[in-house]
Structures are given as structure tokens and as C-alpha cells.
Amino acid sequence: MTKQQIIKIIISVLIAALTALGAVFGLSSCNVTRTITTKSEYSQRGDTTVVIQTKTIETYDASKKLPY
């Protein structure tokens, strides 16, 4: 093995390790949004209509706790 091949292998291993560390820290959190819509409609005699609509938006932020 030549000196250039050894250097290329070392650089490849370092890049792989840095990529793995970046993935661990970059993917350690997530954000989830859930929207719930409820609609209730009531009709009476004539042209009177009552519509009740509610919308709830819930957001969760989570992060992975590292063991150290």
C-alpha cells in the first residue's frame, strides 16, 4: 500500500465518522403538528341553520436525550 492510498483511507474514515456524528446531533429532535377539526350542524324550520366548527392545532417538540 502506498502512502497516498493510506491517506485516502484515513480521510474516508474521518469523513464517515463526521457524517455519523452530524446525523446523531442533527436528527436528535423532531416536530409534529396535528390538526383536529370538528363540525356540528343543526337545521331548524325555515332558513335558519346553525353551524358550529372548532379547530384544534397541537404541536409537539421532542428531542432525544443523549446518555452523557
C-alpha positions, 0 to 999 in steps of 0.5 A, spaced: 500 500 500 502 506 498 502 512 502 497 516 498 492 510 498 493 510 506 491 517 506 485 516 502 483 511 507 484 515 513 480 521 510 474 516 508 474 514 515 474 521 518 469 523 513 464 517 515 465 518 522 463 526 521 457 524 517 455 519 523 456 524 528 452 530 524 446 525 523 446 523 531 446 531 533 442 533 527 436 528 527 436 528 535 429 532 535 423 532 531 416 536 530 409 534 529 403 538 528 396 535 528 390 538 526 383 536 529 377 539 526 370 538 528 363 540 525 356 540 528 350 542 524 343 543 526 337 545 521 331 548 524 324 550 520 325 555 515 332 558 513 335 558 519 341 553 520 346 553 525 353 551 524 358 550 529 366 548 527 372 548 532 379 547 530 384 544 534 392 545 532 397 541 537 404 541 536 409 537 539 417 538 540 421 532 542 428 531 542 432 525 544 436 525 550 443 523 549 446 518 555 452 523 557 
